[in-house]
Amino acid sequence: MPPIRLGTRGSPLALTQATMVKDALFAAHGVACEIHVIKTTGDRVQDRALAEIGGKALWTKELDRALLSGEIDIAVHSMKDVETVRPDAIVIAAMLERADVRDRLVGADSLSAIRPDGVVGTSSPRRRAQVLRARPDLSVVLFRGNVDTRLAKLAAGEADATLLAAAGLIRLGRDDVGVAVPIDQMLPAPAQGAVGIECRADDAMTRGLLGAIDHADTSRAVRCERALLAALDATCHSPVAALATVEGNLVTLRAELFSEDGAAHVAADAQALRLSREEAPALAASVDDHTLARDLARALLDRAPPSVRAAFRA
């Protein structure tokens, strides 16, 4: 069969993740892939927060266009950068096994170790709210760009510290950079650490090939986290953290919502069972993952103060 045309952004991390998918497809099927680099608006515009210029679609719309036009066969994404509502003609067909979901703090050993009235660089509303909740004395400035760009800004003295995803650093061979922040201190972004592969919904052959490299527990966890975002009707402005973990047929979903300044916050968790057809009648009181996400979103918003609810359209 002809090589699969794989579309990706051109950052070092994106290319590393594309190569991971290429290698996985070759290992599973002996099929070759051609990597096609596609420049996105998110890559071109670096001086403003994504939420101000179009949100997560700035990472995906050019890849979507290439996929739907037939220029590429599959597109590889960091799942935390993929908007919650996707075009009907595109399907998330597989996810690779998730890496470390934690954030890494670079420039200090801990948030408490940052100097009084210090500066933290980040473009993430979630990280901004979490930092300010822990350290209201700190200031947060915009840091955008790839890993090296943000590390260069830090080295130039534009901030005292910054936060990066541990998964990206590990995949780039930079595991020595920064200090991992415990999850109980900073719950990660929904889908952080996961690599997803999309194809056209009507491309049955490619969907079949991708199905063989799908990591089931990662897919279940990330889809649960994305269902929470959908139920919240969260936007790029919404400071939300969530993590689903899968043990056997049980999924546990933890989530936190924040006000933009981190001063207010609400947290909750819930569990759901994955039921077989045989188990379902006997366990009728159990809920599926999407119901779990919807109910948890409702519980969070019901308990949230107005300053937190204001950041979520639901």
N, C-alpha and C positions, 0 to 999 in steps of 0.2 A: 504494500500500500504506500501511497505517497507520504512524505513527512507531514506531521501535524504542525500547522503554523500557530505558534504560541505567541500571544501578544502580552507585552509587559511595559511598565514604565522603565525608565533608563537609569534610575538611581542604583548605586551599588547594592543596596539591600534588595531592591526589586529584581535585579538581575540574578542575585544569589538565589532568591526564592524561585524564580523561573527555572533556573538550572536544577533545583531540587525536584520540581515537577517533571522536567525533561528526563531526569535520571530515573524517577519513579515509573514513568510510562515505559521507558526502555526496559527496566527490570521486570515489569509486569507483562509486557507484550512484545518486547523486541522491536518496538516501533520508534522511529526517529522523530525528532522535533526540530523545527527551525524557529529560532527566537527572533521576533520582530519587535523592535523598540519603538514605542509610540509616545510622543511627548504630550503630556497632559497640561491643562491650564494650571492645575495645582503645582506642577513643577516650574512653570514659567513665572508665576506671581508669588513672590516670596516676602513681600514687605507688608502684607496685611493678613489678618486672621481669616481662615477659611470661611467662618461664619459670616464675614462681612462681604464676601465676594461670590457666594454661591454654594457653600457647604461641601459635603463629601462628593457631590457629583463632579466637582472639579478634578477628582482623581479617576473617575470612571467614564465620563461621557465620551471622551475620544476613543477609549477602548470599546465601549458599547457600539459606537458608530462603526468601528473597524470590524467588530464581530458580526453585526447585523448586515453589513455590506458584503460579507464574505471575504474580506481582506485577510482575516485570521480565523482560525477554527476554535481556539480557546483563549481565555484571558485569565491571567493570574493576578490575584489581589491579596494584600493584607486585609483580612476580613474586617478589622476595626475601621478601615477607611471606606467600606462599602455602604452606601445609603440603605436604609431599612427597606424601602419600597423599590423594587427592581422592575424593569420592563417585563411584560408578560412573555415576550419572545425570547427572554434570556433566563437560564436556570443555573443556580449554583449546584453543580453536578458532583463536586467532591471537595473534601478538605484534607490536607495533610495533618499528621499528628501534631497536636499543639505543643509549643515550646513553653518555657518559663513565662508565666503570665504576669510576673511582678514588674514593677517599675524599678529603675536604678537611679539613685541619686548620685550626681557627679558634682564634685567640688566641695563636698562636706561628708563627714561620716554618718550624719543623721540630720534630720530637720532641726532638732534641738541644738545641734552644733553650729548652725549658721549664725553668723554674728548678729547682734541685735540690730533691728531696722535694716537688715540685709536685703538683697535683691535675688529673686529666683526667675529664671527665664523659661517660659513655656508658652505654647499657643493653645493648650488644652483647657477648656472651661472646667473639666473635671479636676485636673491637677491643680489648677489655680484655686478652686474652691477647697480642695483637700489641704493644700499648703496653708491657705489663710485660716482654715479652721484650726489647724495645729499651731500656727504661728501668726496671729493677727498683726504682729508688728512688721512682718515682712512686706515688701513690695513685689509685684509680679510684672515682668515686662515681656513683650512678645519675642519669642524665639521660634523661627520657622526654618525649614530646610532639612537636608539629610543629616545623618549623624555627624559627619566631619564638619559640616557648616555650623552646626550648633556647638560642637566642641571648640571650634575656632572662635566663635563669639564669646564663649566662656573664657578661653585663654586670653582673649583681648580685653577682658575685664568688664564686659557689658553686664555681667551678673556674677553673683557669688556662687551660684549653683544652678543646675538644671536637672531635668528628669528625662530619662529615655527608657524605652521599653527593653527589658532584659532580653526578650526573644530576638530582637533585631541585633543587639550587640553580640549575642551568642552566635547567630547565623553569620555574622561578619568576622568571626574569629576575634572579637574584642571582649572576651569574657572577663578580662582584667579591668575593664573600665567601670567605675562607679561601685556603689554599694547597694545591694538589693534591699528594698524597703518591704518589711513584712506586710502580708496581705491584711492583717488586722489593723495596720496603720493606714495603708492606702489600698483599698480594693481597686482592682484594675478596671480599665474600660471594657465594655462589652466586646467580646470577640478578640481581645488583645492576645497576641501570640499565635493566632491561627492564620493559615494560608489557604485561600479558597480558589477553586478553579471553576470558571463559568464557560458555558457553551450555548449555542442556540437550542431553544427548547425542542425544535423539530429535528434536531440532528441526533437520531437514535443511535447511530454507530458510535459517535464520539461520546455520547452519554454512557454507553456501555463500557467503552474503554476507560473512562474516568471513574466509573463505579468501582473498578478493581483496585484503585489506589485511594479510595475514600477511607478515612479513619472514623469508624462508626461513633465512638464515644466523643471524639472532637466535634463531629457534625451535630450530634445530639445536643451537646452542651452549648455550642455556638448558636444553633437555631433557637434554643430556649432563650438565650440572652437577647437575640435579635427579636424574638417574639415579645419580650418585655419592652424593648424600645418601641415596637409598633403599638403596643397597648398604651404606653405612656404618650404616644405621639411626640416623641422627643425630637428635637432639632439639634443642629450643630452648636446652638447656644446652651443646650441643656446639660448642666453638670450632673451626670449620672454615672455610677459605677455598678458593675454587676459581674458575677462569676457563678457559673453553673459547674458542678462537679458530678461525675457519673461513677457510681459504684454498683456493678452488676446491673440490675434493672431499676435502680433507684437514682433519681437525679435530685440534687439539692441546689436551689437557686438562692443566692444572696444578692441583695441590692441595697444601694444607698442613693438618695437624692439630696441635693444641696441647693441652697440659695447661691446666687452668683458670687457673693462675697464670702461664702463659707460660714457665715455666722449662724445659719440655721441648717438643720439636717434631719433626715429621718432614715431609718434602716429597718430591714425586715428580711426574713428568709422563709422558704417553704420547700416542700418535697413532693415529688410525684413518682409513680411507678409506671414503667413501660409494661403494658399488659399484652399478653398473647390472646388469641381468640378464645383459647380454653380457659384462661384465667379471668377474663373480663366479667363473665356473669357472676363469679364468686367474689369479685373485688369491685363491685359496682360503685362503691363509695370512693374509690380512688379516682384521681384526675389525670388527664394527659398533660403533656408538657405545655401546650399552648394555653390550656385552661389554667394551669399553674401560673404561667407568666401573666395572663390577664388578671387573675385574682390577686396576685402579688402587687401588680401595678395599681389596682384599685385600692388595696389596703394601704399602700404607701401614700397615695394621693389623698386618701381620706384622713390620714393622720398628719399630713404635712401642713405646716403653717403657710399662710398666703405667700410669703417671700420665696418659698420653695416651689409651690404650685405655679407661680408666675412663670417659671422657666420651662413649663411643660404644657403643650397645647391641649392635652387630654383633660 
